[in-house]
C-alpha cells in the first residue's frame, strides 16, 4: 500500500513537472503564475548567454590567431553582449509590463462594470422598495408602509406622547368615477395625493391606503384637545377645489379617528376602529370627522350583517314586489301601477324600504336590486296579461347609479328580449337627484329609453331647487308631484297657485301630471280642480301584492 502511494506521488510530481515545462515553452502562451513568468525570463537569459559565449569564442578563433587582437575583440564582445542583453531584457520586461498594465486595465474595466451593475442593482432595489411601499396613483406611501410605521410609532411612544390615526374617504368619489370615467378619477387621486404630501408635514405622516381611502398618523406631545385641534386644522386644509379639463370638483372628506391606546394597541385594531368611525361619518351626511366609539362599531357591524343578508335575498329572490294603483282622474279607473320593492326578513320581519334601499345604494347592491325589480315586473306583466289585464302598465323606479352605469341599457334590452316584453308597457321613473348628478349622461340614456318605447316619469317633482328647468332639458313624459307638496295644497293658497302653474306648463309641453301621496277627499278635489291627470295614494289604494291588485 505504501509503495503504491509513493508511485502515485511520483507520477503526480512528474505530471506537474511536464505541465510546467509545457507551459514554459509553449509559444504565445500567457504565464499562469509568477514562477513560470520568472523561469521563462531566467532560462531565456541563460540560453542566450551560453549561446553567445560559445558562438562568439568560436567565431573569434576562426577569425584570428593573434592574442592581442583576440583580447581587444573580447572587450568589444563583452560590450556587445551587454548591449544585446540589455535590449533583450528591455523587450522581455516591456512585454511583461505590458501584460501587467493590460491586466490592470482589464481589472479597472471589470471594476467599472461591477460598479455600474452595483449602482443598477441599488437603483432597482430602491425602485422595488418604492413600488412595494408606495401607491402608483398618488406616489404617497401605501397601506403596508403605513401599517409598519404605525406599529413602529406604537413601540416608540412614551407616556406623554399621543398617537392618533385618521382614515379619510373622498365623498362622492364613486359617482365621479362612474360619470366622468376612471382616467379623470385617477387624475383626481393624483392631485389629491400631491395636496396630502404638501399639507401633512413631519412628524405627521400621510398614506394612500387604496381606492379613494387615505390614512393620516398624528404623533406628538400634549393633551387630547391639542391633538384634536391639529387634526381638525389639517382636515380643513385638505378640502380643496380641483379642476380637470373643464370640470371643477369640490372635494370633501369623511373621516374617522382612533387614538392609541384607548382605541387599540395594534395597527389593525386602530385601523378597524377608525374605519368604522369614518363609515359613521359618511352615514351622517359626510364632510365631517367622527371619533370612534363602541356604539359606532356595533352599528357598523349590524349594517354589515344586514348588507350580507340583503345580498343573499337578492340572489335567492327572497324579495317581493307590491304594486300601488295609479288612477286616471278623468275615468276614475286604475290606469297603471307602480312597482314597490319589499323585504320580509326571516328574523326581523318586514324591513322598511327606507332602511334597506339607502344601504343598497351605499354598498353598490342597488344595481342588482334594480335588475331584480325589472325581471320580477316583466314576469308579473305576463301573468296579468294571461289573466286578461292586458292594458296594465307598470312603473319602475331606477336609481341614479343604475341609470348612468354603462351596462344598464344593453343589459335591460337583453332582459326584455329574454322575457319578451315591449317597452311601451312600462314607465321608468327617475328622481331629480339623478339629473343633478350628471345631466348630459342622464339625457343621453333617457333618449335611448324613449327611442325604445319607454315612457319616462320624473319622480319627487317639486323637491329640487331647479325643478322647472327639467321641463326644457329632460325628455320626460310625466312629472310626479311629490307628496310633501300635495300635503300643503289644501291649506296654503300659494301652493295651490304653484300647482295650477305647474299643471298648465306641463300640459302645454304635452307632459302628463301625476299627484303622489293623495290621502283624503279634499286633496283629491283640489288636484282634480287644477287638471292633474293621474293620482296615487292611500285615498285610492295602498301598495298590495300582485294577487290583490285586481281587487283595487
GUZAKE-28924 format. One record per residue: x, y, z of N, C-alpha, C, CB in turn. Coordinates in steps of 0.2 Angstrom, whole numbers, plus 2048, in hexadecimal, padded with zeros to 3 digits. Atoms other than C-alpha are relative to their C-alpha. Glycine has a CB too. Example, Ala and Ser with C-alpha at 12.3 -4.5 7.8 and 13.67 -1.06 7.14 Angstrom:
# GUZAKE-28924
8047FA80083E7EA8278048068007FB800806
7FC7FA7FF8447FB8247FC8058038028027F9
This chain:
# GUZAKE-28924
8047FA8008008008008048068007FB800806
7FC7FA80080E80C8048048017FA8057FF806
7FD7FF8068178087F47FC8037FA8037F97FD
8047FE80480880B7EA7FF8088017F97FD800
8007F97FE80681C7F38068047FD7FF801807
7FA7FC8028188217EF8008007F98067FC802
80080080781681C7DD7FB8057FD7FD7F97FD
8057FB8028068277DC8038078017FA7FF804
7FD7F97FF80F8367E48058017FB803800807
7FA7FF80581E8337D87FD8027F98047FA7FF
8037FE8068128337C97FD8078007FA7FB7FE
8037FA8008098427CF8068068007FD801807
7FA7FB80181A84C7D18028007F98067FD805
7FD8008078208477C07FB8037FB8017F97FD
8057FD80480F84C7B98008088007F97FD802
8007F97FF81085D7C18068037FC800802807
7FA7FD80482285F7BA7FF8017F98067FB802
80180080881D85B7A87FB8057FF7FE7F97FE
8047FA80180F8677AA8038078007FA800805
7FC7FA7FF81B8747B08048027FA804800806
7FC7FF8068278717A17FC8027FA8047FA7FF
8057FF8068188717957FE8078007FA7FC800
8027F980081288279B8068057FF7FD801807
7FA7FB80082488979C8028017F98057FD804
7FD80080682888578A7FA8007FA8047FA7FE
8058008058178867818008077FD7F97FF803
8007F98038188957757FA8048018028007F9
8067FB80080C8A47787FC7FE8067FC7FF7FA
8058017FA80589C7888028058058017F9802
8007FB7FB8028A87968027FC8077FA804801
7FE8047F980B8A37A77FA800804806804803
8058017FC7FF89C7B38028028077FD7F9800
7FE7FF7FA8098A07C28078048008017FA805
7FA7FD8008188AB7C88067FC7FF801804806
7FB80580182389C7C88027FF7F97FF7F9804
7FF8018078218987B68028067FC7F97FE7FD
7FD7FA8038238AA7B18078018017FB806802
7F97FF7FF8338AC7BA8057FB7FD801800808
7FB80580383A89B7B48018017F97FC7F9802
8007FE8078368A07A28068057FF7FA8037FD
7FB7FA8018418B07A48077FD8027FE806805
7FA8027FE84F8A77AE8037FB7FA8007FC807
7FE8058048508987A28028037F97FB7FB7FF
7FF7FD80684F8A37938078048007FB8057FE
7F97FC7FF85E8AE79A8057FB800800804806
7FB8057FF86889E79E8017FD7F97FE7FB804
7FF80380786589778C8048057FC7FA7FE7FD
7FD7FB80486A8A77848078018027FC807800
7F97FF7FD8798A978F8057FB7FE800801808
7FC80580288089878C8018007F87FC7F9802
7FF80080787D8997798048057FE7F98017FD
7FC7FA8028858AA7788077FE8027FE806804
7F98027FE8958A47828037FB7FB8007FE807
7FD8068048978947788018027F97FB7FA800
8007FE80789389B7678058067FF7F98027FE
7FB7FB80189D8AB76A8077FE8007FF806805
7F98028008AD8A276F8027FC7FA8007FC807
7FE8048068AC8967618018057FA7FA7FB7FE
7FF7FB8058AA8A57558078038007FA8057FF
7F97FD7FF8B98AE75C8067FC7FE801802808
7FB8048018C489F75B8007FF7F87FF7F9803
8018018078BE89D7498038067FC7F97FE7FE
7FE7FA8038C28AF7458078018007FC806803
7F97FF7FF8D48B074C8037FC805801808802
7FC8047FB8E28A87568048058048047FB7FD
7FC7FA7FD8E98B975C7FD8018078008067FC
8037FF7F98E78BA76F7FE8078028057FD805
8027F97FE8E78CD7707FA8017FC8068047FD
8067FF8038DA8CD7637FA7FD8048007FE7F9
8058047FD8D08C076C7FE8048078027F9802
8027FD7F98D18CA77D7FC8067FE807803803
8047FA8028CB8DA7747F97FE7FE8038047FA
8078038028BD8D076C7FC7FE8068017FB7FA
8048037FA8B88C877D7FD8068038057FC804
8037FA7FD8B68DA7847FA8027FC805805800
8067FE8048AB8DF7757FA7FB8008038007F9
8058057FF8A28CE7777FC8018068037F97FF
8047FF7F989E8D27897FB806800805801806
8057FB8018978E37857FA7FE7FB8048067FD
80680280488D8DC7777FB7FB8038037FC7FA
8058057FC8868CE7837FC8048048057FB804
8047FC7FC8818DC78F7FB8037FC805805804
8057FC8048798E67827FA7FB7FD8038037FA
8058058038708D677A7FB7FE8068037FA7FD
8058027FB86A8D078B7FC8058038057FD806
8057FA7FE8648E17907FA8017FC805807801
8057FF80485A8E27817FB7FA8018028007F8
8058067FE8538D07847FC8018068057FA800
8047FF7F984F8D47967FB8067FF805802805
8057FB8018468E47907FA7FD7FC8038067FB
80580380383C8DA7847FC7FB8058027FC7FA
8048047FC8388CD7917FC8038068057FB803
8047FC7FB8348D979F7FA8047FD805805803
8067FC80382A8E47937FA7FB7FF8028037F9
8058048018208D578E7FC7FE8078027F97FD
8038027FA81D8D07A07FC8068038057FD805
8037FB7FD8198E17A67FA8027FC805806800
8067FF80480D8E37977FA7FC8028027FF7F9
8058047FD8048D479D7FD8028068037F8800
8027FD7FA8048DB7AE7FB805800806802805
8047FA8007FC8EB7A97F97FE7FC8038057FB
8068028037F08E279D7FB7FD8068017FB7FB
8038037FB7EB8D87AC7FC8058058047FB804
8037FB7FC7E98E77B77FA8047FD805805802
8067FD8047DE8EF7A97FA7FC8008028027F9
8058048007D48E07A87FC8008078027F97FF
8038007F97D18E07BB7FC806801806800806
8037F98007CD8F37BA7F97FF7FD8048057FE
8068008047C08EF7AC7FB7FB8048027FD7F9
8048057FD7B98E07B67FD8048068037FA802
8027FD7FA7B88EB7C67FB8067FE806804804
8057FB8027AF8F97BC7F97FD7FE8038037FA
8078048027A28EC7B57FD7FE8078027FA7FC
8038027FA7A08E57C77FD8068048057FD804
8037FA7FD79E8F77CE7F98027FD805806800
8067FF8037918FA7C17FA7FC8018018017F8
8058057FE7888EA7C47FD8018078037F97FF
8027FE7F97888EE7D77FC806800806801804
8047FA8007818FF7D37F97FE7FE8038067FC
8068028037748F77C87FC7FC8058017FD7FA
8048057FC76F8EA7D57FE8058068057FB803
8037FC7FA76E8F87E37FA8047FE806804802
8067FD8027639027D87FA7FC7FF8028047F9
8068058007588F37D47FD7FF8078027FA7FC
8028027FA7588EF7E67FB8068038067FF805
8047FA7FE7529017EA7F98017FC8048077FF
8068008047459007DC7FB7FB8028027FF7F8
8058067FE73E8EF7E27FE8028078047FA801
8027FD7F973E8F77F47FA8057FF806803804
8057FB8017349057ED7FA7FD7FE8038067FB
8068038027288FA7E47FD7FC8058027FB7FA
8038047FB7268EF7F37FC8048058057FC803
8037FC7FA7228FE7FF7FD8067FE806801805
8037FA80371B90B7F47FA7FF7FB8058057FD
80680080470A90E7EB8028037F97FA804803
7FE7FE80770C90F7D87FC8067FE7FF7FA7FB
8047FA8026FD91B7D78028078037F97FE802
7FE7FA7FD7039287E38078018027FC800807
7F98007FE7159247E78018018078048067FC
8007FF7F97119257F98027F98037F9802803
7FF8077FD7169168057FA7FC800803801807
80680480070A9088047FE7FD8078017FA7FB
8028027FA7018FE8118057FC8047F97FC7FF
7FB8047FD70F8F28148058048048047FB7FB
7FB7FB7FD71B9008187FD8038068028057FB
8037FD7FB70E9088227FF7FC8067F88037FE
8008047FA70B8F982D8067FF8037FD7F97FD
7FA8017FD71D8F68308028068048067FF7FB
7FE7FA7FC7209088357FC8018067FE8067FB
8048007FA7119088418027FC8057F97FF7FE
7FE8047FB7178F98498078028038017F97FD
7F97FD7FD72990184B7FE8068058048027FA
8017FA7FC7219118527FD7FD8077FB8047FD
8038037F971790685F8067FE8047FB7FA7FE
7FB8027FC7278FE8648048068038057FB7FC
7FC7FA7FE73090F8667FD8058048038037FA
8047FB7FD72291886E8028008087F97FF7FF
7FF7FF7F972591F8807FA802803806805801
8077FF7FC71892288D7FD8077FF8017FF808
8037F98017179358897FF8017F9805805803
8017FE8077159338767FA7FC7FE8067FD7FC
80680280370593186D8017FD7F97FB805800
80080380670292685E7F97FF7FD8047F97FF
8078018036F29278538017FF7F87FC807801
8018018076EE9208427FA8027FD8027F97FE
8067FD8036E29288367FF7FC7F98008087FF
8028038066D991E8287FB8057FC7FD7F9801
8047FB8046D292A81A7FE7FC7FA8048067FF
8038038066C792580C7FD8067FC7FA7FB801
8037FB8046C39317FD7F98007FF8048007F9
8078008016B19367FD7FE8007F97FD806804
8038008076A79317ED8067FE7FB7FD8077FE
7FB8028056B792A7E57FE7FB7FB8077FE803
8038058056AE91B7DD7FC8037FB7FC7FB804
8047FD8056A29277D58048037FB7FB805803
7FC7FD8056B09307CD8037FB7FB806804804
7FD8058046B89207C77FB7FE7FB8027FA804
8058038056A891A7BF7FD8057FB7FA7FE804
8027FB8056A392A7B78058037FC7FC806804
7FB7FD8036B39317B28067FB7FD804805804
7FC8058036BD9217AF8067FF8058038027FA
7FB8027FC6CC9197B88068047FF8027F9800
7FA7FC8026D99247AF8008078048018027F9
8017FA7FC6D29347B78007FE8087F98037FF
8008027F96D092A7C88077FF8027FC7FA801
7F88017FF6E39257C78038078018037FB7FB
7FD7F98006E89377C37FE8048067FE8047FA
8027FD7F96DE93D7D28037FE8067F8800800
7FC8037FB6E69317DD8078028018007F8800
7F97FD8006F79377D88008078028037FF7F8
8007F97FD6F39497DB7FE8008077FA8047FC
8018007F96EC9457EC8067FD8047F97FB801
7FA8027FD6FB93B7F08068058018037FA7FC
7FB7FA7FF70694A7EC7FE8058058008047F9
8037FC7FA6FB9547F88027FD8067F98017FF
7FF8047F96FD9478068088018017FE7F9800
7F98007FF7109478038028078028047FE7F9
7FE7F97FE71195A8047FD8028077FD8057FA
8037FD7FA70595D8138027FC8067F98007FF
7FF8047FA70A94F81E8087FF8017FD7F87FF
7F98007FF71B9528258027FC806802808801
7FD8047FB7279498317FE8048078077FF7FF
7FF8077FF72594283E7FA7FC7FE8017FE807
80680380271493E8378017FC7F97FA804800
7FE8038077139328287F97FF7FD8037F9801
80680180470692F81A8027FA7FB7FF8067FC
7FF80680470391F8107FA7FF7FC8027FA804
8068028056F89198017FF7F98028018027F9
8018077FE6F09098087FC7FC7FA7FB800806
8038038066E79057F77F98037FE7FF7F9802
8067FD8036D990B7EC8008078027F97FC803
8007F97FE6D391B7F38018018087F98037FE
7FF8007F96D89188058078028027FF7F9803
7F97FD7FE6E792180E8007FF8078008077FE
7FE8017F96EF91F81F8058068028027F9801
7FB7FB7FD6F792C82A8027FE8077FD807801
7FE8027F970192983A8038078038057FB800
7FE7FA7FC7039378478047FD8067FA805802
7FC8027FA7119358548048068038067FB7FD
7FD7FB7FD7159428607FF8008077FD8077FD
8017FF7F97169488727FA804801807802804
8057FC7FE70895087B7F97FC8017FE8057FA
8068037FE6F694D8807FC7FE7FA7FC804805
8058028056E79468777FD8067FC7FA7FC803
8037FA8036E09578738058037FB7FE806805
7FA7FD8046F195D86B8007FB7FA806800803
8008058066F194D8607FA8017FC8007F9803
8067FF8046DF95085A8008067FC7FA800805
7FF7F98036E39628568047FF7FA803805805
7FC8028056F195C84B7FD7FD7FA8077FD802
8038048056E794F8427FB8047FC7FC7FA804
8057FC8036D895B83F8048067FB7FC803805
7FD7FB8046E49688388037FD7FA806803804
7FE8038066EC95C82C7FA7FE7FC8057FA802
8068028046DB9558277FD8067FC7FB7FD805
8037FB8036D59668238048037FA7FF806805
7FC7FE8056E496A8188007FC7FA807801802
8018048056E195B80E7FA8017FB8007F9803
8057FF8046D19608078028057FB7F9803804
7FD7FC8066D49687F67FC7FF7FA8087FE7FF
8038008066CD96B7E58057FE7FB7FD8067FD
7FB8028056D69617D77FD8007F98017F8802
8027FF8076D49657C48047FB7FC8018077FE
7FE8048056D69587B77FD8017FA7FF7F8803
8037FE8076D495D7A57FB8068027FC7FA7FD
8047FB7FF6C49677A67FB7FF8067FB8017FA
8048027FA6BD95F7B68038028067FE7F8800
7FD7FE7F96BF9667C87FC7FC8057FF807801
8028047FB6BD95A7D68018038078037F9800
7FF7FE7F96BA9607E88007FA8047FA805802
7FE8077FD6C29527F27FF8018088067FE7FE
8008007F96BD94F8048017F98027F9802803
7FE8077FE6C194080F7FC7FE806808800802
8038037FA6B993581C8057FD8047FA7FB7FF
7FA8037FC6C593082A7FE7FD807805806801
8018037F96C69258398078008047FD7F97FF
7FA8007FC6D29268478017FB806801807804
7FE8057FA6DA9198538068028038007F87FD
7FA7FE7FC6E691D8618037FA8037FE806805
7FD8057FC6F39128698028038078077FE7FC
8028078006F290A8757F97FF8018047FC805
8078017FE6E090D8797FB7FC7FB7FD807801
8048038066D99078688047FA7FD7FE8057FB
7FC8068036E68F98658078008017FE7FF7F9
7F98007FF6F78F38688047FE7FA8027FB806
7FD8028066FB8ED8567FE8047FA8007F97FF
8027FC8066FA8F58457F97FD7FE8057FF7FA
8068038026EC8E98407FA8028048017F8800
8067FE7FB6E18ED84F7FF8077FF8027FF807
8017F88016E490084D7FD8017F9807803800
8027FF8076E18FF83A7F87FE7FF8047FB7FB
8078028006D18F583C7FB8058047FF7F9803
8047FB7FC6CA9018498008067FD803800807
8007FA8046CF91083F7FC8007FA8078037FE
8048018066C79098307F97FF8028027F97FC
8078007FE6B79058397FD8078028007FC807
8037F97FF6B691783F8008047FA806804805
8017FD8076B991D82D7FA7FE7FD8067FE7FC
8068028036AB9138277FA8038047FF7F8801
8057FC7FC6A091B8358008077FD801800807
7FF7F98026A692C82F7FC8007F98078027FF
8038008066A092881D7F87FF8018037FA7FB
8078017FF68F9218237FD8068037FF7FA805
8037FA7FD68C93282D8018067FC804801806
8007FA80468E93D81E8068017FD7FD805803
7FA7FF8036A093C8198038078028007FF7F9
7FC7FA7FF6AD94A81A8018028077FC8067FC
7FF7FF7F96B194882C8047FB8037F9800804
7FB8057FC6BC93F8397FC7FD806806804802
8048047FB6B59328458067FC8047FB7FB7FE
7FC8047FC6BF92B8547FD7FA802802804807
8038067FE6BD9198577FD7FF8078067FB7FF
8038027FA6B29128647FD7F97FF7FB805803
8038078016AB9008677F98007FD8007FD807
80680080369A9058628008007F87FC806802
7FF7FF8076A090A8508027F97FD8058057FE
7FE8068026A88F984F7FB7FB8008067FD805
8058048006998F08547FB8017FA7FC800807
8057FE80668E8FA8478037FE7FA800807800
7FD80280669B8F683A8007F97FF807802800
80080780069B8E483E7F97FE7FE8027FC807
8078028026888E383D7FF8027F97FB804804
8017FF8076888EC82C8047FB7FC8038077FF
7FD8058046958E08267FC7F97FF8077FF802
80480680068A8D182B7FA8017FC7FE7FE807
8067FF80467B8D98238028007F97FD807802
7FE8008076848DC8138027F97FD8078047FF
7FF80780268A8CA8127F97FC7FF8047FC805
8078048016788C48157FC8037FA7FC801807
8047FD8066718D08088037FD7FA801808800
7FD80380667E8CA7FB7FD7F97FF8087FF801
8028078006788B87FF7F88007FE8007FC806
8077FF8026668BE7FD7FF8017F97FC805805
8007FF8076698C57EC8027FA7FC8058067FE
7FE8068046728B67E67FB7FA8008077FD803
8058058006658AA7EC7F98027FF8017FC807
8077FD8016568B57E87FB7FF8067FD7FC7FA
8048007F96508B67FA7FD8078008057FF806
8037FA80064A8C87F67F97FF7FC8048057FC
8078008046388CC7EF7FE8077FE7FB7FC804
8037FA80262F8D97E67F98018028018017F8
8077FE7FF6208E27EC7FE8067FA7FF803807
8027FB8066168ED7DF7FB8058037FD7FC7FA
8057FB7FE60D8FD7E37FD8037FA804806804
8047FE8065FF9027D78018087FF7F97FF801
8007F98026009137CD7FA8017FC8078027FC
8077FF8025EF91A7C98008057FB7FC801806
8017FB8055EA9237B97FA8048037FE7FD7F9
8057FB7FC5E09327C17FA8017FC804806802
8067FF8045D59347B27FB7FA8008028017F9
8048068005CF9227B17FF7FD8068037FB7FB
8018037F95D191D7C38037F98007F9800802
7FE8078015D990D7BD8087FF8027FE7FC7FA
7F98017FF5EA9057C28048007F98027FA803
7FD8008075F590A7B38077FC8008028087FE
7FA8047FF6069037B98027FF8078068037FC
7FE8017F960F8FD7C88088028017FF7F9802
7F97FF7FF6209017D08027FA804801807804
7FD8057FD62B8F37D58048028068047FC7FB
7FD7FE7FA6318F57E78037FA8037FC804805
7FD8067FE63E8E97EE7FF7FF8088088007FF
8018017F963C8E17FF8047FA8027F87FE802
7FB8057FE6478D680A7FD7FD807807802801
8028037FA6408CA8178067FC8037FA7FB7FF
7FA8037FD64F8C58227FE7FA804804804804
8028067FD64E8B38298008018088047FA7FF
8007FF7F86528B983B7FE807802808800802
8027F97FE64F8CC83B7F98027FD8058057FE
8077FF80363E8CB8318018057FA7FC803805
8007FB80563A8D98258058068017F98037FF
7FB7FB8006498E58227FE8067FC8077FE7FF
8037FA8046438F781C8058017FB800806805
7FC7FF80664A8FB80B8058068027FC8027FA
7FB7FB7FE65290B8138067FE8047FC806803
7FA8037FC65D90081D8057FC7FB7FD7FB805
7FC8048046638F480F8028037FA7FD7F9800
7FE7FD8076638FE7FF8068058017FA8047FD
7FA7FC80066F90C8058067FB802800805806
7FB8057FF67A8FD80B8027FD7FA7FE7FB806
7FF8038076798F57FA8048057FC7FA7FE7FD
7FD7FB80467E9067F28078018037FC806800
7F97FF7FD68D9087FE8057FA7FF7FF801808
7FB8068016948F67FC8007FE7F97FD7FB804
8008028076918F57E97FB7FB7FE8077FE7FE
8058058026838E87EA7FA8037FC7FE7FD807
8067FD8036778F47E37FF7FE7F8800808800
80080280767B8EF7D17FD7F97FF8078007FD
8038068006778DD7D47F98008028057FB805
8077FF7FD6688E27DE7FB8027FA7FF804806
8047FE8066628EC7CF7FE7FB7FB8038067FD
8018058056648DE7C37FB7FB8028077FD7FE
8058057FE65B8D27CE7F98038008027FF808
8077FD80164C8DF7CE7FE7FF7F9800807803
80280080764C8E07BB7FE7F97FF8068027FC
80180780264D8CD7BA7F97FD8038057FB802
8068027FC63F8CA7C77FA8047FD800802807
8057FC8036348D87BF7FE7FD7F98028077FF
8018028076368D17AD7FC7F98018077FE7FD
8038078006318BF7B37F88018038037FC806
8067FE7FD6228C77BD7FB8037FA800805806
8047FE80661C8D07AD7FD7FA7FC8058057FC
80280580461B8C07A47FA7FC8048057FB7FF
8068037FC6108B87B27FA8048008027FF808
8067FC8016048C77B27FD7FF7F9802807802
8038008076038C679F7FC7F97FF8068007FB
8048068015FE8B47A07FA8008048057FA803
8068007FC5F18B87AD7FB8057FD802802807
8057FB8035E98C57A18028078017F97FE802
7FE7F97FE5F18D57A88058027FB803800807
7FB7FF8065F98D97978028087FF7FC7FE7FA
7FE7F98015F98EC7998048038067FA8047FF
7FC7FE7FA6038EC7A98078027FF8007FB805
7FA7FE8006128F77A98048008078018077FD
7FC8007FA6208F57B68058068008037F9801
7FB7FB7FF62A9047BD8057FD8047FD806802
7FA8037FC63C8FF7C38058068018037FB7FC
7FB7FB7FE64890A7CD8077FE7FE7FF801807
7F980180265A90B7C78048048048018007F9
7FB7FC7FC6689117D38058037FB8047FB805
7FB7FC80467591E7CD8067FB7FE802805804
7FA8048016839117CE7FF7FB7FA8027FC806
80280580567A9047C37FF8047F97F97FD802
8027FD8066749117B68068027FC7FC806801
7FA7FE8046859187B28067FB7FF803806804
7FB80680168E9077B38007FE7F87FE7FA804
7FF8018076959037A17FD7FA7FE8078007FE
80480680268D8F27A27F98008008037FA804
8078007FF67C8F77A67FC7FF7FA7FE807803
8048018066758F97958007FA7FC8028067FB
80080680367C8EA78D7FD7FA8048077FE7FE
8028057FC6788DF79C7F8800800803800807
8077FF8006668E679D7FD7FD7F97FE807801
8038028076638E378A8007F87FF8038047FA
7FF80880166A8D178B7FB7FD8058077FE803
8058027FC65E8CE79A7F98007FD800803807
80780080364F8D47907FF7FB7FB8008077FD
8018058056538C97827FF7F98038078007FB
8018067FD6558BA78D7F97FF8038057FF806
8078007FD6448BE7967FB8017FB800804806
8047FF80563C8C37867FA8058027FC7FA7FD
8047FB7FE6358D378C8018067FB800802807
7FF7FA8046328E47838018068047F98017FB
7FE7FB7FC6398F47897F98058018058047FD
8067FC8006288FD7867FB7FF8067FC8007FA
8048027FA6208F47958038018067FF7F87FF
7FD7FE7FA62C8FB7A18028078018067FB801
7FE7F97FF63090C7A98077FF8057FB804804
7FA8007FC64290F7B08008078048068007FC
8007FA7FC64291B7BF8078028027FB7FF806
7FA7FD7FD6519267C37FF8068058058027FA
8017FA7FB6549337D18048067FD8027FE807
7FC7F980265A9457CF8087FF8027FD806804
7F98017FE66A93F7D88047FD7FB8017FC806
7FC80380666F9357C98028057FB7FC7FA7FC
7FF7FA80566E9447BD8068058037FA8047FE
7FB7FB7FD67894F7CA8077FD7FF7FE801807
7FA8038006869427CA8048017FA8007F9802
7FC80080668A9417B87FA8017FA8047F97FE
8067FE80467D94A7AD8017FD7F87FF8077FF
7FE80280768694679C7FF7F97FF8078027FE
80080880068893379F7F97FE8018047FD805
8078027FF6769327A67FC8017FA7FD805806
8047FF80566F93A7978017FB7FA8018087FD
7FE80480567892F78B7FD7F98018077FF7FF
8038077FF67291F7947F88018008027FE808
8077FF8016609267957FD8007F97FD806804
8018008076609297838007F97FD8048057FC
7FF80780366591777F7FA7FC8038067FD802
8068037FD65791178B7F98027FC7FF801807
8067FD80464A91C7828007FD7F9800808800
7FF8038076509167717FD7F98008078017FD
8028077FF64D9047777F88008018047FD806
8078007FF63B90977C7FE8018077FD7F97FE
8017FE7F963C90C78F7FD8078018067FF804
8027F97FD63291A7978058028067F9800802
7FC7FE7FB63D9247A27FC8058058068047FD
8047FB7FB63692C7B38068028047FB7FB804
7FC7FD7FB63F9387BE7FD8008078028087FE
8038017F963C9337D08028058058027F9803
7FE7FB7FA63C93E7E08008077FD8067FE803
7FF7F980363994E7D57FD8058057FB8007FA
8027FB7FC63895D7DF8058018077F9800803
7FB8007FA6469587EC8078037FE8017F9802
7F97FE80265595F7E27FF8087FF8027FD7FA
8007F980165A9717E08008037F9806803803
8007FE80765B9717CD7FB7FC7FC8077FF7FD
80480580364C9667C97FD8037F97FA7FF805
8037FE8076449717BB8058007FA7FE808801
7FB8018066549707B18007F97FD807801803
80080680365195E7AF7FB7FF7FA7FE7FB805
8058008056419617A48048017F97FB806801
7FD7FF80664D9687978067FB7FE803807800
7FA80480165C95D7997FF7F87FF806802805
8018087FF65694B79D7FB7FE7FB7FF7FE807
80580380564D9407907FB7FC8048037FC7FB
8048047FC63F93C79C7F98007FE800803807
80780080262D93779A7FB8028057FE7F97FD
8047FF7FB6269397AB8048038067FD7F9803
7FD7FD7FA62A9437BB7FC7FD806801807800
8048037FA62593B7CC8028058068027F9802
7FF7FB7FB6229497D98017FD8077FA805800
7FF8047FA6299447E97FB801806807803803
8057FF7FB61E9417F88018058058007F9804
7FF7FA7FB62694E8037FD8067FD808801801
8047FA80361F95B7F77F97FF8008038017F8
80880180060E9537F57FD8018077FF7F97FE
8037FF7F960C9538087FF8078028067FD805
8027F97FE60C9668087FB8037FC807803800
8047FC80560196A7FA7F98028037FF7FC7FA
8077FF7FD5F19698058008078047FE7FA804
8007FB7FC5F79768118048067FE8037FE807
7FC7FB8026039818087FE8027F98087FE800
8027FD8065FD98C7FA8058007FB7FC806801
7FA80080460E98F7F38027FA7FC806803804
7FE80680361197D7F07FB7FE7FB8017FA806
80680280560097B7E78028047FA7F9802803
7FE7FC8066069897DC8067FD7FC801807802
7FA8048036169807D97FE7FA7FC8067FF805
80380680360D9707D57FD8027FA7FB7FC805
8037FE8076029797C88058027FB7FB806802
7FB7FE8056119807C08047FA7FD805805803
7FD80680261A9707BF7FC7FC7FB8037FB806
80480480460C9677B87FF8037F97F97FE803
8017FC8066099747AB8068007FB7FE808801
7FA80180461B9747A68017F97FD806803804
7FF80780261C9617A57FC7FF7FA7FF7FC806
80580180660D96079A8028037FA7F9802802
7FE7FC80661396D78E8067FD7FD802807802
7FA80380362396378C7FE7F87FF806800805
80380780161895378A8037FB8058027FE7F9
7FE8047FA61E94C79B7FB7FE805806803803
8068027FB6129427A68028018077FE7F97FF
7FE7FE7F96119467B87FD7FB8057FD807802
8038057FB60F9397C68018038078047F9800
7FF7FE7F960C93E7D88017FA8057F9804803
7FE8067FB6149337E67FE8028078087FF800
8017FF7F860F9307F87F9803801805804803
8077FD7FF5FC9357F67FD7FC8057FC8007F9
8028047FA5F59308077F8801802804801805
8077FF7FE5E39388087FD8037FA800805806
8047FD8055D593F7FE8018077FE7F97FF802
7FE7F98015DA9518008068017FB801804806
7FA8008055EB94E7F77FD7FD7F98057FC803
8028028065E29447EA7FC8057FC7FB7F9801
8047FB8035D69527E78048057FD7FB803804
7FB7FA8025E495F7E58047FE7FA804802805
7FC8028065EE9557D97FC7FF7FA8047F9801
8058018065DF9517CE7FE8077FD7F97FC802
8017F98025DB9647CE8058037FC7FF804807
7FA7FC8045EC9697C78027FB7FA806801805
7FE8048065EC95B7BA8057FB8008018057FB
7FB8067FF5F894E7C17FD7FA7FC8027FF807
8038058045F793F7B57FF7F98048057FF7FB
8008077FD5FB9307C18028028078057FB7FD
7FE7FF7F95FD92E7D48017F98037FA803803
7FF8067FC6039217E08008028078067FC7FE
8007FF7F960291F7F37FB7FC8047FE808801
8048047FC5F99178017F98017FF802801808
8077FE8025E99207FC7FD7FB7FB7FF8077FE
8038058055E89147ED8027F98018038037F9
7FE8077FE5F29057F38078008027FF7FC7F9
7FA8017FD6008FF7FD8047FB7FB8007FD807
7FC80580460F8F57F57FE7F9803808801801
8038077FE6098E37F58047FB7FB7F97FF7FF
7FD8058056108D27EE7FD8007FA8007F9804
80380180760D8CE7DC7FA7FD8008057FD7FB
8078048005FF8C27E07FA8048028017FA804
8067FC7FD5F58D07E87FF8067FC801802807
8017FA8045F78DD7DB7FA8017FC8068017FB
8068008045E88D87D17FA8028047FF7F97FD
8067FE7FB5DD8DC7E08008078018007FC806
7FF7F97FF5E38EE7E07FB8047FC8078037FF
